[in-house]
């Protein structure tokens, strides 16, 4: 038995471990001889590797065995769609007769062939007599149209392309800002946003990220024929923010929970503006990234460009949407019997008094209306009429998983968090 086969028979965690050790040895071999030189503090350290294949969707057989022609008799033409192409022109390039093209065109499934666009590839197969055998049209990355001809006539079907889902691991130390760290760790932009969404109830990504924060994540990536087609789900993630550790694991219901089964989703977002709009990144000489801090005027200021979307921090009802010369355009939202959030100096308001709003729903945009020196959102959080710091106020505990679902989740979460933690440790070691 070859080493490759033996390797494949090992349990997945062993395989991962062997790959990590192999990677570690290779990395050590490649390290410069002198390790005393100080590392550049401007560089984010990042690591990415493929943990392993998760699973694949298998294709059904394209042509059933009883009518499958002998392979050597077939000729396949790959046709690349050009500007101005149609089924007739493509059929001719695929050596089809006018009669065959007409017959295919009359099939109801041929509708898709009228939406072809330049650059797409079709494959037309004919037999040794030049008779049509099969047409394959992958009209999108994940689906293909198959038309084939047998003695009984034409068969058509839509086939899901084989999607290979790979798990990837990334970890980064944040030195300038969260977004840059994600990019340097080779994470797709969508996954960077997803990561911020998962932890957005615990961490204010706009104002509270600091140099020295770090994260580690295991996420899925989808491939077809070895080519990247789409990002998948984040499976597990850990974020260390100003010394506090937050962990999240995806449950099969698509929601995220702490490893002990408590929902990541909470009644209030930590920040009513998306971090990606907050202009400046922090540096070591300045404690706060922008003007943001709890000030004597009982609010938090988020400096952002005019027009930046503002969202409701939680579900609730608009109790004020108006203008005055101090607040400028402002919106107040009442969330339950005792919590009110206030949003001031808006450029535009997009909700009316009395309207119900959902968490994360856009309520207006950042502006510089009222008594202000520059564009920013002034945000207040009141409990029983008293101003509180929304970052530290204690909020209702999040829902938890229960019963057998919880038992299963907690045991699965333990395994994937161990995998994430051990990967993160190894890569931290290499990075130092
Ligand atoms: Zn303010």
Boltz pocket constraint, residues with backbone or C-beta under 6 A from the ligand:
constraints:
  - pocket:
      binder: B
      contacts: [[A, 297], [A, 299], [A, 300], [A, 301], [A, 377], [A, 378], [A, 379]]
      max_distance: 6.0
